Amino acid sequence: AREKTNKAIEITKTCFEAKASDGKIPTDDILSVFDAVIEQYHMTEILRDEAFHFDGMKDMVKGAIARNDVKKDGFLDWNEYMALMMEARSTWLLALFNKYDLNNDGEIDQSEMDKIVAKMNESGNTTMAKDMRERFDSMLANFDANGDGMISLTEFTEAIKSLKVK
């Protein structure tokens, strides 16, 4: 995990510095830095799974740029950029979780997953439905820390972090 984190930071910093002038980048260039990071992640064996997560975060990044320009100068320095990435990732994970927490009780249970899988099957996405069911069952088996048969946001986040893309 440490090697993966170090490599991710190294790539992110390299992409940031490639666009930076005086240690900061214009807010208009944020998405091009983000895209460069994703591209590098896709080309780096230990980060390919992480690239999948980043692909889903782009809208969250767009929405959080202005909030992370702490100095309100139209630029983000390294710390502001990293805060932006953390905010975007947290927002993306919460949105993803809420998509499956159909009754908004803070947990994803079998009944909710059954409804999601049934809807996918009804729309003809049988392969995706089967994959979703397998992933949920795997989450329950490996990340249901308290054994209650439901996945909380914390458990979901841990499962997503370890997700391997097929």
N, C-alpha and C positions, 0 to 999 in steps of 0.2 A: 504494500500500500504506500509506503514511504517513497519508493522508487517512482511509482505512478504519479504521486503528488509532486515530487520534485521535477519530473519531466513536464508535467502540466504547467507548473509555474515557469519553468525555463522557456517553454514554447510561448506562453502568454506574454512573458516579459520581452522576448525577442520580437514578437509581432507588434507589441506596444511601442517598443523603442524604434522600430523601423518607420513608424509614422510620427514619432514624437519630435518636437522641437522644444528645447529648453525643458525637457522632462514632462511635457504635457502634450495632449493631442486635442485638436478642435472637436467639439461635440459632433459636428457634421461628419467626422471621420471614424466615429465609434463603431459603426456597423461594418466598415471595411476592415477594421482591426479584428472585430469579432469573427467575420467571415474568414480572415486569414488564420485565426486560431483554429476554427473548425476544420479548415483545409489541412492544416498541419496535424491535427488530432487524427483525421482520417488516414493520414499517411504514416502514423506512428503506431506500431503494433499494440503496445500496452495501453494506448488511449483511444482505440477505435470505438470501444463501448461508450466512452465518455462523449465522443463526437455525436453519437446518437442522442444523448441528452441535450447537448448544446443545440442541435438542429431544432428541437422543440422550444427553445428559449428565446428565439430571436424577437418575437413580439414583446416578450417581457423586457428585453433589453431596451427596445425602442421606447417603451412606456416609462422606463425608469431613468433615462439619460438626464433629463432636466433636474430631477430630484437629487441626483448624485453630483451635480455641478455645484458643490458646496460654496465656492467663492463667487458663483454666478458671473463668471467671466467668459463663458463660452468654451472653456477648456476643461479637460479632466487630467489630473496628474495620476501617477501610478496608484496611489492609495484610493482615490476617488473611483478609478476604473475597477479596481478589485472590489470595492464596496458595491459598485454597480453589478458586477458579476454575481456576487453573493446574494444581492437582493433579487436579481432576475431568476437565479436558480431556486431560491426559496419560493418565490411567487409561482414559478412554473410547477414545482412539486406540489404546492397547495392546490393549484388549479387542476392538476392531473388527479390528485386524490379526490377532490370534490366532484370530479366527473363521475367517479365510481361510487361515491358515498351518496347514493340516491335519496336516502331519507334524512340526510344532513345531521346524523347523530354522532359524527366524529369517528366512525368505524365502518369498515367495509365487511359485510358478512356474506354468508353463503346465499342468502335470499337475493341480495343485491347483485351478486356475481351471476346467479342463475338468470336474472332478468336481463343483464347485459349480454350474456352469452346467447340467450334465446333471441334477443333483438338482432344480434349479429347473424345468427343462423337464418332468421326470417328474411334478412336483407341479402342473403346469398353469400355472406362472408364466412363460410363454414371453416375454412382454414384458419382465419383470424380468430374465430370463436373457439376453436380447439386450442389454439395457441394461448389465448387469454385464460381459458380454464386451466391449462397446465401451469401457467405462470402464477395464477391465484393459488392453486393447490400447493405449488412450491413455496409461495410466500407463507401460507399457513403452516406448512411442515417445517420451514426453516427460520421464520421470523416472528411467529406469534409468541412473543416472549412470555406472556402470562397465560398462554394455553386456553384462552377463552373462545377460540374458534372464529375470532374476528381480527381484522388488521387495523390498527390505529395509525394515525398519521406518522408517529415515530417509527413504528414497525414498517410502514410503507416506505418511508424515506430510506431506512436501512436496506430494505429489499431492492429499491431502485438503484442505490449506490453499487450494489453487487451484481446488478443485472448484466447478463451477457447477451449481446445481440447475435441472433443466428445468422 
